[in-house]
Amino acid sequence: MNHLWGNQRRFNSWADRCRQKYGSRLQRVSIHAGFTCPNRDGTIGYGGCTFCNNEGFSPAYCKSGNSIAWQIDQGVYFLNKRYKNPEKFIAYFQAYTNTHGSLEWLKSLYGEALAHPDIWGLAIGTRPDCVDDEKLDYFAELARERFVSIEYGIESCCKKTLGRVNRGHSFEDSARAIEQTASRGLHTGGHLIFGLPGETREQMLAQAEVLSALPLSTLKFHQLQIVRNTPMALEYEAHPEHFELFSLEEYVAFMVSFLERLRPDISIERLSGEVPMPYQLSPGWGRMRSDQIIRMIEKRMEERDTWQGKLWQG
């Protein structure tokens, strides 16, 4: 049967949604634009989130010393080799907090990206405590002519967890920023990490209901991986008993249960994360790729005859 999102897949895939709405995938070209983070530079704190090492999540060409145009050239070249006939490229301001600066400076950076002939729109990763009315109004104006996605690192809905990982903001901050962004008609995304220390599987599942109450367009999910050269890596080495990391089979089963409880019109951009092997400290899942994990999750959903939103109580 066709589901709410218009096809027979068991979850609402953002890639499929893009093909329906825009005629092709929106391929992201990652950019390091030289931002830092208010949780590192003293604006709100120091040390950063305990799990964070941006090098573990960024392509090799993403260096702040390279121009935005050069990084886009490199990213487009790589994506053209990896994918068959990608059509639309999105400049993805990924590293650190990409709204942490004056509006005039932000305009110059985003303008350089949008001036590139291959770039169709922007995806801007940021924190919920680093946007204001002036910046959101600018994004809304920009979105009248170009695709613009604002993506917030929510990471967890649990106050205790956010404090433990030194996130530096509350879940209420996330909810407020998401409401303010979506109210302007902007594409509004969120990012969650599953497996953060101190959270039970039941607490993680309960976040599906909390997130479903927010006006989110898309969500990304990432299983916790302990990345080298982070405060969390030091804690893991000293007290591995503090962590209950997912095995691959456990994660597949968990994601099926989570998706069942999630509002069906939220599109899923990512179901798992990949950290390059040299950066991984915790036991990983071998060389399992994200597309393989997607297939495993869909197979389990088919076996259980379930789908995204089946248990949603909205």
RAPEUR-V480147 format. One line per field, one symbol per residue. phi: phi as a letter, one per 20 degrees, with the letter a starting at -180 (. if undefined). burial: # if it has 24 or more other ideal C-beta (glycine too) atoms within 12 Angstrom, else .. A space follows every 50 residues. Layout:
# RAPEUR-V480147
phi: ???
burial: ???
This chain:
# RAPEUR-V480147
phi: .eegenbefeceefffffffednafdfedfcdenfdcfedengcacnmff eebgffcdfffecffeffffffgfffgffffedelfdcddfdfdfmdece rffffggffffffffffeedacccebdfeccbgfffffffffffdcfccd cdffmbeegffgffelfnbdfffffffffffffemefcdbccddoffnee ffffffffffffeeeeebcccbffceefmcgffffffecfffdcffffff fgfffffffgeegfeeedebdbdcdggfeeefgedmdfeffffgffffff fffelcbfngdfdf
burial: ...##...##########......################...#...### ####.####.##.#...##.######..#......#.############# #....#..##.###.#.##############...##.###.##..##### ########..##.########.######.###.#.############.#. ..###.##.###.###############.####.##......####.#.. #########################...####.##....#..##.###.# #....#####.#..
